[in-house]
Amino acid sequence: MREKLNHLYVDSRERTILLQSLVELKNQLIQQGGYGDCVDELIFKVANAPVKKMKIEYV
């Protein structure tokens, strides 16, 4: 069975907030003695995600 893929479209401001939040989460995990490897993978994916230009129509 195939895994369901989810796509998240964010603007540059939301992307910055998302990256800052992930870095804060990683720092909290490290302070608590946990591993931040899974958060590192998410940071890498968000930072290297392709930029897709979309036309947005407001109704």
Distance bins in CASP14 RR format, pairs under 12 A and 6 or more apart:
PFRMAT RR
TARGET T0000
AUTHOR 0000-0000-0000
RMODE 2
METHOD distances of the structure
MODEL  1
7 49 0 0 0 0 1 0 0 0 0 0 0
7 50 0 0 0 0 0 1 0 0 0 0 0
7 52 0 0 0 0 1 0 0 0 0 0 0
7 54 0 0 0 0 0 1 0 0 0 0 0
8 14 0 0 0 0 1 0 0 0 0 0 0
8 15 0 0 0 0 1 0 0 0 0 0 0
8 18 0 0 0 0 1 0 0 0 0 0 0
8 42 0 0 0 0 0 1 0 0 0 0 0
8 45 0 0 0 0 0 1 0 0 0 0 0
8 46 0 0 0 0 1 0 0 0 0 0 0
8 49 0 0 0 0 1 0 0 0 0 0 0
8 52 0 0 0 0 0 1 0 0 0 0 0
9 15 0 0 0 0 0 1 0 0 0 0 0
9 18 0 0 0 0 0 1 0 0 0 0 0
9 49 0 0 0 0 0 1 0 0 0 0 0
9 50 0 0 0 0 0 1 0 0 0 0 0
9 51 0 0 0 0 0 1 0 0 0 0 0
9 52 1 0 0 1 0 0 0 0 0 0 0
9 53 0 0 0 0 0 1 0 0 0 0 0
9 54 1 0 0 1 0 0 0 0 0 0 0
9 56 0 0 0 0 1 0 0 0 0 0 0
10 16 0 0 0 0 1 0 0 0 0 0 0
10 17 0 0 0 0 1 0 0 0 0 0 0
10 18 1 0 0 1 0 0 0 0 0 0 0
10 19 0 0 0 0 0 1 0 0 0 0 0
10 21 0 0 0 0 0 1 0 0 0 0 0
10 46 0 0 0 0 1 0 0 0 0 0 0
10 49 0 0 0 0 1 0 0 0 0 0 0
10 51 0 0 0 0 0 1 0 0 0 0 0
10 52 0 0 0 0 0 1 0 0 0 0 0
10 54 0 0 0 0 0 1 0 0 0 0 0
11 17 0 0 0 0 0 1 0 0 0 0 0
11 18 0 0 0 0 0 1 0 0 0 0 0
11 51 0 0 0 0 0 1 0 0 0 0 0
11 52 0 0 0 0 0 1 0 0 0 0 0
11 53 0 0 0 0 0 1 0 0 0 0 0
11 54 0 0 0 0 1 0 0 0 0 0 0
11 56 0 0 0 0 1 0 0 0 0 0 0
12 18 0 0 0 0 0 1 0 0 0 0 0
12 19 0 0 0 0 0 1 0 0 0 0 0
12 49 0 0 0 0 0 1 0 0 0 0 0
12 51 0 0 0 0 1 0 0 0 0 0 0
12 53 0 0 0 0 0 1 0 0 0 0 0
13 19 0 0 0 0 0 1 0 0 0 0 0
13 20 0 0 0 0 0 1 0 0 0 0 0
14 20 0 0 0 0 0 1 0 0 0 0 0
14 21 0 0 0 0 0 1 0 0 0 0 0
14 46 0 0 0 0 0 1 0 0 0 0 0
15 21 0 0 0 0 0 1 0 0 0 0 0
15 22 0 0 0 0 0 1 0 0 0 0 0
15 43 0 0 0 0 0 1 0 0 0 0 0
15 45 0 0 0 0 0 1 0 0 0 0 0
15 46 1 0 0 1 0 0 0 0 0 0 0
15 47 0 0 0 0 1 0 0 0 0 0 0
15 48 0 0 0 0 0 1 0 0 0 0 0
15 49 0 0 0 0 1 0 0 0 0 0 0
15 51 0 0 0 0 1 0 0 0 0 0 0
16 22 0 0 0 0 0 1 0 0 0 0 0
16 23 0 0 0 0 0 1 0 0 0 0 0
16 46 0 0 0 0 0 1 0 0 0 0 0
16 47 0 0 0 0 0 1 0 0 0 0 0
17 23 0 0 0 0 0 1 0 0 0 0 0
17 24 0 0 0 0 0 1 0 0 0 0 0
17 46 0 0 0 0 0 1 0 0 0 0 0
18 24 0 0 0 0 0 1 0 0 0 0 0
18 25 0 0 0 0 0 1 0 0 0 0 0
18 39 0 0 0 0 0 1 0 0 0 0 0
18 42 0 0 0 0 1 0 0 0 0 0 0
18 43 0 0 0 0 1 0 0 0 0 0 0
18 45 0 0 0 0 0 1 0 0 0 0 0
18 46 1 0 1 0 0 0 0 0 0 0 0
18 47 0 0 0 0 1 0 0 0 0 0 0
18 49 0 0 0 0 0 1 0 0 0 0 0
19 25 0 0 0 0 0 1 0 0 0 0 0
19 26 0 0 0 0 0 1 0 0 0 0 0
19 39 0 0 0 0 0 1 0 0 0 0 0
19 42 0 0 0 0 1 0 0 0 0 0 0
19 43 1 0 0 1 0 0 0 0 0 0 0
19 44 0 0 0 0 0 1 0 0 0 0 0
19 45 0 0 0 0 0 1 0 0 0 0 0
19 46 1 0 1 0 0 0 0 0 0 0 0
19 47 1 0 0 1 0 0 0 0 0 0 0
19 48 0 0 0 0 0 1 0 0 0 0 0
19 49 0 0 0 0 0 1 0 0 0 0 0
20 26 0 0 0 0 0 1 0 0 0 0 0
20 27 0 0 0 0 0 1 0 0 0 0 0
20 43 0 0 0 0 0 1 0 0 0 0 0
20 46 0 0 0 0 0 1 0 0 0 0 0
20 47 0 0 0 0 0 1 0 0 0 0 0
21 27 0 0 0 0 0 1 0 0 0 0 0
21 28 0 0 0 0 0 1 0 0 0 0 0
21 39 0 0 0 0 0 1 0 0 0 0 0
21 42 0 0 0 0 0 1 0 0 0 0 0
21 43 0 0 0 0 0 1 0 0 0 0 0
21 46 0 0 0 0 0 1 0 0 0 0 0
22 28 0 0 0 0 0 1 0 0 0 0 0
22 29 0 0 0 0 0 1 0 0 0 0 0
22 36 0 0 0 0 0 1 0 0 0 0 0
22 38 0 0 0 0 0 1 0 0 0 0 0
22 39 1 0 1 0 0 0 0 0 0 0 0
22 40 0 0 0 0 1 0 0 0 0 0 0
22 41 0 0 0 0 0 1 0 0 0 0 0
22 42 1 0 1 0 0 0 0 0 0 0 0
22 43 1 0 1 0 0 0 0 0 0 0 0
22 44 0 0 0 0 1 0 0 0 0 0 0
22 45 0 0 0 0 1 0 0 0 0 0 0
22 46 1 0 0 1 0 0 0 0 0 0 0
22 47 0 0 0 0 1 0 0 0 0 0 0
23 29 0 0 0 0 0 1 0 0 0 0 0
23 30 0 0 0 0 0 1 0 0 0 0 0
23 36 0 0 0 0 0 1 0 0 0 0 0
23 39 0 0 0 0 1 0 0 0 0 0 0
23 40 0 0 0 0 1 0 0 0 0 0 0
23 42 0 0 0 0 0 1 0 0 0 0 0
23 43 1 0 0 1 0 0 0 0 0 0 0
23 44 0 0 0 0 0 1 0 0 0 0 0
23 46 0 0 0 0 0 1 0 0 0 0 0
23 47 0 0 0 0 0 1 0 0 0 0 0
24 30 0 0 0 0 0 1 0 0 0 0 0
24 31 0 0 0 0 0 1 0 0 0 0 0
24 36 0 0 0 0 0 1 0 0 0 0 0
24 39 0 0 0 0 1 0 0 0 0 0 0
24 43 0 0 0 0 0 1 0 0 0 0 0
25 31 0 0 0 0 0 1 0 0 0 0 0
25 32 0 0 0 0 0 1 0 0 0 0 0
25 34 0 0 0 0 0 1 0 0 0 0 0
25 36 0 0 0 0 1 0 0 0 0 0 0
25 38 0 0 0 0 1 0 0 0 0 0 0
25 39 1 0 1 0 0 0 0 0 0 0 0
25 40 0 0 0 0 0 1 0 0 0 0 0
25 42 0 0 0 0 1 0 0 0 0 0 0
25 43 0 0 0 0 1 0 0 0 0 0 0
26 32 0 0 0 0 0 1 0 0 0 0 0
26 33 0 0 0 0 0 1 0 0 0 0 0
26 34 0 0 0 0 1 0 0 0 0 0 0
26 35 0 0 0 0 1 0 0 0 0 0 0
26 36 1 0 1 0 0 0 0 0 0 0 0
26 37 0 0 0 0 1 0 0 0 0 0 0
26 38 0 0 0 0 1 0 0 0 0 0 0
26 39 1 0 1 0 0 0 0 0 0 0 0
26 40 1 0 0 1 0 0 0 0 0 0 0
26 41 0 0 0 0 0 1 0 0 0 0 0
26 42 0 0 0 0 1 0 0 0 0 0 0
26 43 1 0 0 1 0 0 0 0 0 0 0
26 44 0 0 0 0 0 1 0 0 0 0 0
27 33 0 0 0 0 0 1 0 0 0 0 0
27 34 0 0 0 0 0 1 0 0 0 0 0
27 36 0 0 0 0 1 0 0 0 0 0 0
27 39 0 0 0 0 1 0 0 0 0 0 0
27 40 0 0 0 0 0 1 0 0 0 0 0
27 43 0 0 0 0 0 1 0 0 0 0 0
28 34 0 0 0 0 1 0 0 0 0 0 0
28 36 0 0 0 0 1 0 0 0 0 0 0
28 39 0 0 0 0 1 0 0 0 0 0 0
29 35 1 0 0 1 0 0 0 0 0 0 0
29 36 1 0 1 0 0 0 0 0 0 0 0
29 37 0 0 0 0 1 0 0 0 0 0 0
29 38 0 0 0 0 1 0 0 0 0 0 0
29 39 1 0 0 1 0 0 0 0 0 0 0
29 40 0 0 0 0 0 1 0 0 0 0 0
29 42 0 0 0 0 0 1 0 0 0 0 0
30 36 1 0 0 1 0 0 0 0 0 0 0
30 37 0 0 0 0 0 1 0 0 0 0 0
30 39 0 0 0 0 1 0 0 0 0 0 0
30 40 0 0 0 0 0 1 0 0 0 0 0
35 41 0 0 0 0 0 1 0 0 0 0 0
36 42 0 0 0 0 1 0 0 0 0 0 0
36 43 0 0 0 0 1 0 0 0 0 0 0
36 44 0 0 0 0 0 1 0 0 0 0 0
37 43 0 0 0 0 0 1 0 0 0 0 0
37 44 0 0 0 0 0 1 0 0 0 0 0
38 44 0 0 0 0 0 1 0 0 0 0 0
38 45 0 0 0 0 0 1 0 0 0 0 0
39 45 0 0 0 0 0 1 0 0 0 0 0
39 46 0 0 0 0 0 1 0 0 0 0 0
40 46 0 0 0 0 0 1 0 0 0 0 0
40 47 0 0 0 0 0 1 0 0 0 0 0
41 47 0 0 0 0 0 1 0 0 0 0 0
41 48 0 0 0 0 0 1 0 0 0 0 0
42 48 0 0 0 0 0 1 0 0 0 0 0
42 49 0 0 0 0 0 1 0 0 0 0 0
43 49 0 0 0 0 0 1 0 0 0 0 0
END
